[in-house]
């Protein structure tokens, strides 16, 4: 097996497990906080929001820092650091005695993350151009699917085992990822003695700044759209179904349907990006995703919602790998880790913002407006991508083809 493919398999598993580790606490958090001695319902809700969100805020801050370390010392050391650190920290959450210890550990979890950033940089730099789109598309399914399936996994473990076992089992899986990374991931990394530039200096030296900025915003919008339904999905299900005891299961299924679709579609759309151009896949995927959000506001049964969420997953599966492909093409190799770190920061901020945004819009205007406004954001983003990326890259391709034809006459 080629080294790049073996790296991809291990990185996919590690990214999948770390993404589960980031999100698996969502359905069990209120129950665990109550288990730790907080009985007031309003206080439980406040502490749950803080405990869930603090990890993603800290990850957004530290992801570029770990990206810089990856560019300086190599990507594999960052994979080992992140997987082992998260395994220990998440495992320790099962031993907490009060909410202050839990919040502190969730904060530390956000600090030590960076597995996905290092994986993306490793796969992007170690994979040849012919397979880069497919590899990044496959890798993206690990992050998206782990994030979307995490709440369902956490709920199932808590229901069939115990609250503490959610943390012990997840920590164990992360330790397995650490062992596999240590044994099987290979990296051809040449450390440079050149001065390490800070983020401002890198930004000044980067070509195609407007392209890269557009990709950051697109990745932020994508994660915001996926997570805008998280705080409302259970309430929405209760409106669609009456008299059933499986609300939590149906809600988890609706939220996770997008992840299942991403597993199916992302590698294929990543390969399509290699063939027809990532800018075309991004533009079409944003339009389709924006349109698919609208009928979700008018469903009459949970299965209609689940089906539409699945179709949404098919559309957004093309965004993540295409964004990474374009960033790789626009970024010098020595800055890849840091630029991907900033991209992941945009994703973490999108997760946090999406959860807050969905809850606030639902409270102020109604659940249906969450879908309408999210749709509008995706369609506006599509227009921006069309003018900033799509037209310019197409013009470059036309000029390149014209020059090649003239040279071959």
Rosetta blueprint (number, residue, H / E / L):
1 X L
2 X L
3 X H
4 X H
5 X H
6 X H
7 X H
8 X H
9 X H
10 X H
11 X H
12 X H
13 X H
14 X H
15 X H
16 X H
17 X H
18 X H
19 X H
20 X H
21 X H
22 X H
23 X H
24 X L
25 X L
26 X L
27 X L
28 X L
29 X H
30 X H
31 X H
32 X H
33 X H
34 X H
35 X H
36 X L
37 X L
38 X L
39 X L
40 X L
41 X H
42 X H
43 X H
44 X H
45 X H
46 X H
47 X H
48 X H
49 X H
50 X H
51 X H
52 X H
53 X H
54 X H
55 X H
56 X H
57 X H
58 X H
59 X H
60 X H
61 X H
62 X H
63 X H
64 X H
65 X H
66 X H
67 X H
68 X H
69 X H
70 X H
71 X H
72 X H
73 X H
74 X L
75 X H
76 X H
77 X H
78 X H
79 X H
80 X H
81 X H
82 X H
83 X H
84 X H
85 X H
86 X H
87 X H
88 X H
89 X H
90 X H
91 X H
92 X H
93 X H
94 X L
95 X L
96 X L
97 X L
98 X L
99 X H
100 X H
101 X H
102 X H
103 X H
104 X H
105 X H
106 X H
107 X H
108 X H
109 X H
110 X H
111 X H
112 X H
113 X L
114 X L
115 X H
116 X H
117 X H
118 X H
119 X H
120 X H
121 X H
122 X H
123 X H
124 X H
125 X H
126 X H
127 X L
128 X L
129 X H
130 X H
131 X H
132 X H
133 X H
134 X H
135 X H
136 X H
137 X H
138 X H
139 X H
140 X H
141 X H
142 X H
143 X H
144 X H
145 X H
146 X H
147 X H
148 X H
149 X H
150 X H
151 X H
152 X H
153 X H
154 X H
155 X H
156 X H
157 X H
158 X H
159 X H
160 X H
161 X L
162 X L
163 X H
164 X H
165 X H
166 X H
167 X H
168 X H
169 X H
170 X H
171 X H
172 X H
173 X H
174 X H
175 X H
176 X H
177 X H
178 X H
179 X H
180 X H
181 X H
182 X H
183 X H
184 X H
185 X L
186 X L
187 X L
188 X L
189 X L
190 X L
191 X L
192 X L
193 X L
194 X L
195 X L
196 X L
197 X L
198 X L
199 X H
200 X H
201 X H
202 X H
203 X H
204 X H
205 X H
206 X L
207 X L
208 X L
209 X H
210 X H
211 X H
212 X H
213 X H
214 X H
215 X H
216 X H
217 X H
218 X H
219 X H
220 X H
221 X H
222 X H
223 X H
224 X H
225 X H
226 X H
227 X H
228 X L
229 X L
230 X L
231 X L
232 X L
233 X H
234 X H
235 X H
236 X H
237 X H
238 X H
239 X H
240 X H
241 X L
242 X L
243 X L
244 X L
245 X L
246 X L
247 X H
248 X H
249 X H
250 X H
251 X H
252 X H
253 X H
254 X H
255 X H
256 X H
257 X H
258 X H
259 X H
260 X H
261 X H
262 X H
263 X H
264 X H
265 X H
266 X H
267 X H
268 X H
269 X H
270 X H
271 X H
272 X H
273 X H
274 X H
275 X H
276 X H
277 X L
278 X H
279 X H
280 X H
281 X H
282 X H
283 X H
284 X H
285 X H
286 X H
287 X H
288 X H
289 X H
290 X H
291 X H
292 X H
293 X H
294 X H
295 X H
296 X H
297 X H
298 X H
299 X L
300 X L
301 X L
302 X H
303 X H
304 X H
305 X H
306 X H
307 X H
308 X H
309 X H
310 X H
311 X H
312 X H
313 X H
314 X H
315 X H
316 X H
317 X H
318 X H
319 X H
320 X H
321 X H
322 X H
323 X H
324 X H
325 X H
326 X H
327 X H
328 X H
329 X H
330 X H
331 X L
332 X L
333 X H
334 X H
335 X H
336 X H
337 X H
338 X H
339 X H
340 X H
341 X H
342 X H
343 X H
344 X H
345 X H
346 X H
347 X H
348 X H
349 X H
350 X H
351 X H
352 X H
353 X H
354 X H
355 X H
356 X H
357 X H
358 X H
359 X H
360 X H
361 X H
362 X H
363 X H
364 X H
365 X L
366 X L
367 X H
368 X H
369 X H
370 X H
371 X H
372 X H
373 X H
374 X H
375 X H
376 X H
377 X H
378 X H
379 X H
380 X H
381 X H
382 X H
383 X H
384 X H
385 X H
386 X H
387 X H
388 X H
389 X H
390 X H
391 X H
392 X H
393 X H
394 X H
395 X H
396 X H
397 X H
398 X H
399 X H
400 X H
401 X H
402 X H
403 X H
404 X H
405 X H
406 X H
407 X H
408 X H
409 X L
